[in-house]
């Protein structure tokens, strides 16, 4: 059973419980994910690395991490 101060999110399909008010940055840090090498999206919308600390998670959010494709 989820605690009242936690929310449920999915990270690449894995269900997780995180503290209410957590940022995307905090989620990645708590999972020891090398966030500098990953691109991220919340509910299908791209989140820039510089915006992750201001991106507060909400109950039911779907977070996707992926390797960015670069080149020309």
Number of C-alpha atoms within 10 A of each C-alpha: 3 9 10 8 10 16 19 17 20 17 16 11 10 9 12 13 15 21 16 16 15 17 19 22 19 18 22 15 12 10 9 9 13 9 15 7 11 13 16 19 16 18 12 11 11 14 18 12 16 9 13 19 14 12 18 16 24 18 14 13 16 20 22 19 17 12 9 10 7 5 4 3
